[in-house]
Amino acid sequence: MGCSFSGLGALYNAANSGGDVWINENRFRIVRQLGEGGFAYVYLVKEIVADGTGSSGCGLASKKSIDPSHISDHGTYALKKVLIQSQEQLELVREEIHVSSLFSHPNLLPLLDHAIIDVKSAAQDGSRNHEAYLLFPVHLDGTLLDNSKLMQAKKEMFPTMAVLQIFRQLCAGLQHMHSFDPSYAHNDVKPGNVLITHRKGHAPLAILMDFGSARPARRQISSRTEALQLQEWAAEHCSAPYRAPELWDCPSQATIDERTDVWSLGCTLYAIMHGESPFEYAIGESGGSLQLAVMNAKIKWPEPVDPTCRYPDQLHQFVVWMLQPQPAVRPHIGDILIHVDRLITKFSS
């Protein structure tokens, strides 16, 4: 989508103090801040649609590039604002916008619109910085991480079928990315990047978000320098408790593929059941090493928060199958979907 803009000064003031934001002739009112992290802020916004006499016409609903199913009945959306202070940050945001625009799947968060604008730098040299504004559908029930923490505090657990159905949705979204040409890896699959929407009488809707780390999945490593560059990149872009072993210690001769995401999926399935990655225990141990625990695939199975509710051994075996330290013997996403469907059939009968 293009980055033409109306009311740039109004946008800057609004996003910093509350008010109206214009993105490509569409107007939004900032309701409240939803969250922040690093150089990014997320706001709940409400679209303000003109009565037909204004320049904004019918708003987002009139844009042919947007799937009608993504148009909010209440006009509310999530607006992500990113502060950009270097050319490298600008290129990263442009890449996130590009990758977010590639995919169309019900379990991947769609980018509805975006804009990148110039803003005056605080420096006295007259230099300019940038700010990016990315518009998404809003999901106010929080992330899988938020929901897991809340359930842990209440000593509650997701039922087995809910675990499998949430997990299957993540697999379906990733299969779409892995089947793309070229294949893409998300590279940061974790509960904090999964949005949850509760549905009465149904398992929660799960949507994978944040494509800032997504890149073409297949890389050929042919030197120690390339291996170290990959490790350095992964340390910055892939969350440590969910990072595959080959991204911690990459061989000088290696083929990296989509199965880095499969490792993260295994960690995420464990986290849906137990509230955290299977390797986070190492962080709290005296002399413990997260990297060593990952490299050895040393998993500890905690006692359930509710002793009367234990997950079937098949789910634990499923996790172990995905957490193979050698990527060559790790399953592909298609194999995982077949297996999760079999488990859903088994436990629903």
N, C-alpha and C positions, 0 to 999 in steps of 0.2 A: 504494500500500500504506500501511497505517496506521503510526503511530509509537508504539504502546503499547510499554512497556518493562519488563523485569524486571531487578532488580539494577543500578540506575544507578551507584551508587558502585563496585560491583565492575567495571563496564565501564570506568569512568574509570581505575581503578587498573591494570586488566589491560592496557589499550591503551598505558599508559605504561611498564609494567615487565614485561610478559609475564604470561600467565595466561589466564583464561577471560572471554569476552565473551558477553553475552546480547543477542540482537536479536529482539524480538517472540516471546519464549518459545523461541527456538532458540539453542542454546549452541555456541560456537566456541572453540577453543583457539588462541592465537597461537603460531605455529611460529617465524616469523622475519620481519624487515622485508625487503621487496622493493625499496623505493625511496622517495624523497621529493622534493618540489619545492614551493617556495612555502610555503603553509600546509597542504599535504596530505602524508600518509604512507600508504604501501601495505604491507599485511602479508599474508603467507601464513597462512591459518587452516585449521584442521581441525574439521569439525563433530563434536560429541560428542552422540550420540543415546542417549536413555535406553532401558532394556530393556523399556519398555512400562508400567512402573509409575510413571514420572516424568511431570511435567507437559509435557515436550516431545514426548511420543508418538513419532511417526516422523520428526520434524524437518522439514527443507525438503521432503522427498519427499511429505509429507502435504498441502502447500499447493497447492490447486487452481489458484492464480494463476500458478504457475511451470510452464513447459514441462518435461515429464519429461526431455527431451534435455539440459537444462541442469543436471540433477542429477549431481554428480560421483560416479563409481564409487568413488573413494577418499575422498570426503568433504572434499576440499580446495577452497578458494575464495580469492579475493582480497578483502581488506577495505580500503577506502579511508577514512581518517580525515581530516576537514577541520576545522581550527581556525577558528572564526568569531568575529571580534572587532568586527563592526559590523553594523548593520541591513542595509546594502547587501550585505555578504558573505552574510548570511543569505538575502536574496532571490535572490542569484545561485545559491546551493546549491539552494534550493527550485525554481528554474527548471531547473537541471540534472537534478534528480530527476524533475520533470514531463516534460521532453523525453525523458529516458532511458526513461521508462515508456511512451512513445507507440509505439515501433517494435518490430516483431518480424520479424527477418530473420537468416538464418544468418551474414551478413557484418557485422552490427552487434552490438556487445557489449551483452548484455541486463543490466539492473539486476534482481537477484533479490530484494533486500529493502533496507530502509533504516531509519534512525532519526535523529532530531535531538533532542539532550538539552540541558538547562541545566547549566552548570557555574559554579562560583563564580569571579569575576574575581580576578586578582592585585591589582587596585586596592583601596585601603582604604575605598572608598565603598560597599561592599556590593553593587556592580553584578554582573550576571550576564552571562556570555558563553554561547556555544553550541558544541557539537561535533556534526558530522554523521558518520554511519557508513553507508557504501554497500557492499553486498555484490555481487560479480560472480563469474562463472566465472573460473578462473585459467588462464593460458597461460604456461608457464614457459620457453618458447623465446625469450622476449624480443620486442622490437619489430622492425619492418623496419629501423629505424635501427641498432639493436644488431647485427643480422645483416649489414647492409651494411658497417658498420665492421670487423667481424670478417673478412668476405670481402676487403675492401680490404687489410687487414693481411697476409692470406695471398696477395695478388695473384690472387684468384679473382673470377669474375663469375657472376651468374645466367645460365643458358642462356636463349636467346631465348624458348623456350616457357614457361619458368618465369616470365619477366618478364611475358609476356602473360597467363598464367593468374592470377598475383597481381593484376595490374592489373584484369583482368576482374572479380574478386571485389569489389574496391573500387568499381568502377563499379556493380555490382549492388546493393551496400549503399546507395550514394548515390542510385541510381534510386528505391529504396524511399522514401528521405527526400524526394526531389524530387517524387514522385508523391503524397505525402500531401496531405490537404486540411485546412488550408492547406499549401502546399509549404514544406518546411524546408531551409535550407542548413546544412551542418555548420560552415563558416567557419574550420576549422583543420585541413584535410586536409594531412597531412605524414607522412613515414616514422615519426616518433616517436609518432604516434597510430595506428599500424597494428600489431596484435599478430600474431605469426607462430607457427604450430604446424607442425612438420615431420612429414610423413607418408611412410612408406616406400612407394616405388613411385608416389607421386603428387606433384603440385606442392604447396608449402606452403599451408596454410589461412591466409587473411588476413582479419582482423576489424578493422573501424574502431571506435575507442573515443573516449572523452572528448567528451561532448556539452555541455560547459560553455559553449561559444561558439555552439552551435546556436540559431538563431532563425528565425522565418518569413522565407522567402527574398526575398519581393517587397516592395520599399520604393520609394515615390515621393518623390523629393527635389525640393522646389520653392522652396528659398531657400538663400542662402549659409550661413545659420546651420545649417540642417539638414545641409548638406554637410559643414561643419566638425565637427558633432556625430558624424556617421558616421565621419569620418576619425579622430576622437579615440577612438571606440569600437573601431574596427578596430586602431588602434595598440596597444590594451590586450589585445585578444582574438584577433587573427589574426597568426600568426608571420610576420615580415617577409619572409624569403626565399621564402615560398609565397603571399604576399598579392597579390591581383589589383590591376591598375593603378587601377581605379575606386575602390578603397578607400584608395589612397595619395593620389589627387588627384581628388576627386569634383566633377563639375560642379554648378552651382547648380540646373540643371534636368536631372534624370536619373531613369531607372528602373533600379533595382538588382534583379537576379534571381538564379536558381540558378547562373548561369554564373560567379559568383565562385568556386564550387567547381570548375568545369571548369578554370579557370586553375590552381588548386592541384593538380588531378589531372595536368595537363600537367607541372608542376614535379615531382610525385611520380613520374611515369613516368620522367622524366629521372634522378631520384635512384635509382630501382631499378637503372638501368643504370650510373650513374656515381658514385653514393655521396653526392651532394649536390644541392641546388637548382641550376638552370642559371644563377642570378644571384649565387651566393655568392662567385664569383671577384672580384666588385667590392669586397667587404669587404676583401680583402687587397691590393688595388691602391693605389698611392700616388695620392691624389686621386680614388680611385674612389668611386662613389655607388651604393649598392644601389637606391635609388629611381629614379635615372636609368636604370640598366640594366633595371629592370622596366618603366618607362614606355616605353622604346624597344624592349622585347622583344629586347634584344641578347644572343643566346645564343652561348656558346662551347662547341665540342665537343671534349672532351679526348681525348688518345690513350688507348686502352684499357690497363688494367693488364696484360693479356695480349695482346701484339701479334698473336698468332695467332688471336685470337677477337674479331671485330668484329661489332657489331650491324648488321642490315640497314638500308639507307637508309630503308626504309618506316617503321621505328620512329622515326627522327629526324624524318621528315616528319609522323608522327602527333603528336609533341610540338609541332612548329611550328603545326600546325592548331589545337591547343587553346590555344596561347599567342598568340592574337590580341589586341593591346592594346585594340581596340574591342570591347566586350562584345556589341554587336549582331551582329557577324559571327562570333562564337565559337560552336562547335557546342553543342547541348544533349546531355544525358546519353544520351538514346535513340540519337542519331546516333553517339555514341562507342561504345556497346555493339554496334551493327551493324558498325562498322568493326573493332573488336577481334575480333569473332567471325570476320570475313572473314580477318583476319591469322592467327588461330589455325588456321583451316582451311588456309590457304596454307602455313604453316610446319610443319604436322603431316603433310602429305602427302609 
